[in-house]
């Protein structure tokens, strides 16, 4: 299967070099040509993965990531010269799955692409048949990437769903940071130490926004566990 990768990068030289490198590895690549019609071009190409820059004409990558997330659940990897911690936080909180800092080594870009494609479409992708995890009034629909609280449906991003799947599966036991890293990222050597913290924080924020009183507890020196509240048992 030749996976389709969409590159959203307004630096023509970087975009061209990325495309040439990916095409050498048999990926089908498309470059955005109209930066006011990113969603339309993405829908037409139907990518398996998107590489998205932050600094773009008119609107930034955070804005476009939010727009794209209304149409696709495919992995979105930010690529940017910005290297601040808050830039990475904003990227993840706006729907991104990973963050690659420029200048980058193409080996790292390729490794991250392979890892995310395996998680979404390869040997680690969910198998046929819907998997659900029920804990009290909460039900996680893994393949739909939805958490249901009674009649309310809480949409999840891929990493949010994966974190909740692991924690709910083991509830009320502690899940180690090492296991979470291993399950969420195929190659941990390219994962920043703070990335897991950011993703867990994003899940906590999502639960709080939707009024879920159960919460994720940090167990210092061990990991995390899901604590089911009394009114959601």
C-alpha positions in Angstrom: 0.0 0.0 0.0 1.4 3.4 -1.0 0.4 5.8 1.8 -0.6 9.3 0.8 1.2 12.1 2.6 0.1 15.8 2.3 2.7 18.5 2.8 1.4 21.8 4.0 4.6 23.9 3.8 5.0 27.3 2.1 8.8 27.2 1.8 9.0 25.7 -1.7 12.6 24.4 -1.2 11.7 22.5 2.0 8.5 21.2 0.6 10.2 20.0 -2.6 13.0 18.3 -0.7 10.5 16.6 1.7 8.5 15.4 -1.3 11.5 14.0 -3.1 12.7 12.2 0.0 9.3 10.7 0.7 8.8 9.6 -2.9 12.1 7.7 -2.8 10.4 5.5 -0.1 7.3 4.9 -2.3 5.0 7.4 -0.6 2.4 9.2 -2.7 3.0 12.9 -2.0 0.9 16.0 -2.6 1.9 19.7 -1.9 -0.7 22.3 -1.0 -0.9 24.9 -3.9 -3.6 27.2 -2.5 -3.0 28.1 1.1 -6.5 29.5 1.4 -8.0 26.2 0.4 -6.0 23.7 2.5 -9.1 21.8 3.7 -10.5 21.5 0.2 -7.2 20.2 -1.2 -6.8 17.8 1.7 -10.3 16.4 1.2 -9.6 15.9 -2.5 -6.3 14.1 -1.8 -7.6 12.1 1.2 -4.2 11.7 2.9 -3.1 9.0 5.4 -0.8 11.6 7.1 -0.3 15.3 7.0 2.9 17.3 7.6 1.9 20.8 8.7 4.0 23.9 9.1 3.0 26.5 11.7 4.0 29.7 9.8 1.7 29.8 6.8 0.1 32.6 4.8 -3.1 34.1 6.1 -3.7 31.7 9.0 -1.2 29.7 11.0 -0.9 25.9 11.3 -2.8 25.8 14.6 -5.9 27.2 12.8 -5.6 24.9 9.9 -5.1 21.9 12.2 -8.4 22.6 13.9 -10.1 23.0 10.5 -8.6 19.7 9.2 -9.7 17.9 12.3 -13.3 18.5 11.4 -12.7 16.3 8.3 -10.0 13.8 9.1 -8.6 11.7 12.0 -5.4 10.9 10.2 -2.1 11.7 12.0 -1.0 15.4 11.7 2.7 16.0 12.4 3.7 19.6 12.9 7.0 20.7 11.3 8.3 24.1 12.5 11.4 26.2 13.2 9.7 27.1 16.4 11.2 25.1 19.2 9.5 26.5 22.4 7.7 24.3 24.8 4.5 26.3 24.4 4.6 25.9 20.6 4.6 22.1 21.1 1.8 22.4 23.6 -0.3 24.5 21.2 0.3 22.0 18.4 -0.9 19.1 20.5 -3.8 21.0 22.0 -5.0 22.1 18.6 -5.2 18.5 17.3 -1.7 17.6 16.3 -0.2 14.2 17.0 3.5 15.1 17.0 6.0 17.9 16.6 9.2 18.0 14.5 11.6 20.9 14.9 13.4 22.4 11.9 16.1 21.9 10.9 15.4 18.2 11.0 17.1 15.0 10.0 15.2 13.3 7.3 15.7 10.0 9.1 13.8 11.3 12.1 11.0 12.6 9.9 10.8 9.2 8.2 10.9 7.3 11.5 8.0 9.4 12.9 6.0 9.0 9.7 6.4 5.2 9.7 5.5 5.0 13.4 2.3 7.0 13.1 1.3 5.1 9.9 1.8 1.8 11.7 -0.3 3.0 14.6 -3.1 4.1 12.3 -3.0 1.8 9.4 -0.4 -0.9 9.9 0.1 -3.9 12.2 -0.8 -1.9 15.3 -4.0 -0.4 13.9 -7.3 -1.5 15.6 -8.7 -4.7 14.2 -12.2 -5.1 12.8 -15.0 -5.3 15.3 -15.8 -2.5 17.7 -13.9 -2.4 21.0 -15.6 -0.8 24.0 -14.5 -0.3 27.6 -17.2 0.4 30.2 -16.5 1.9 33.5 -19.6 3.0 35.5 -21.5 5.6 33.4 -18.5 6.0 31.0 -18.1 4.0 27.8 -15.1 4.4 25.6 -15.7 3.5 21.9 -12.1 2.9 20.8 -12.6 2.7 17.0 -14.9 5.7 17.0 -12.6 7.6 19.3 -15.5 8.7 21.5 -16.1 8.7 25.2 -19.8 8.4 26.1 -21.0 9.8 29.4 -24.6 8.7 29.5 -26.2 10.3 26.4 -23.3 12.8 25.9 -20.7 12.0 23.3 -17.2 13.3 23.9 -15.0 13.3 20.7 -11.4 12.4 21.2 -8.2 12.8 19.2 -6.1 9.6 18.5 -3.6 10.1 21.4 -6.4 11.1 23.8 -8.3 7.9 23.0 -5.1 5.7 23.3 -4.3 7.2 26.8 -7.9 6.6 28.0 -7.9 3.1 26.5 -4.9 2.1 28.5 -6.0 3.8 31.7 -9.6 2.5 31.6 -8.4 -1.0 30.8 -6.3 -1.1 33.9 -8.5 1.0 36.2 -8.0 1.4 39.1 -4.4 0.1 38.7 -1.5 2.4 37.9 -0.1 2.4 34.3 3.6 3.2 34.2 5.0 6.1 32.2 7.2 3.5 30.4 4.2 1.5 29.2 2.3 4.5 28.1 5.3 5.7 26.1 5.8 2.2 24.6 2.1 1.9 23.6 1.6 5.4 22.3 4.9 5.8 20.3 6.4 3.0 18.4 9.9 4.5 18.6 10.5 6.2 22.0 13.9 7.5 21.1 12.4 10.3 19.1 9.8 11.3 21.8 10.5 14.3 23.9 10.2 13.7 27.6 7.5 16.3 28.0 5.3 15.0 25.2 3.5 12.4 27.4 2.8 15.1 30.1 1.3 17.4 27.4 -0.9 14.6 26.1 -2.1 13.6 29.5 -2.8 17.2 30.3 -4.9 17.5 27.1 -7.0 14.5 28.2 -7.6 16.0 31.6 -8.6 19.3 30.0 -11.0 17.5 27.7 -12.6 15.6 30.6 -13.0 18.8 32.6 -14.5 20.7 29.7 -17.3 18.0 29.3 -18.0 17.8 33.0 -16.5 14.4 33.6 -15.8 14.2 37.4 -13.6 11.1 37.1 -10.0 12.1 36.6 -6.5 11.0 35.8 -4.3 10.9 38.9 -0.5 11.2 38.8 1.2 8.7 41.0 4.6 10.2 41.6 7.5 7.9 40.5 5.1 5.3 39.1 2.8 6.7 36.4 -0.9 7.4 36.1 -4.2 5.8 37.0 -7.9 6.6 36.2 -9.9 7.4 39.3 -13.7 6.8 38.8 -15.7 9.3 40.8 -18.6 8.2 43.0 -21.2 9.9 40.9 -20.0 8.1 37.7 -19.7 4.7 39.2 
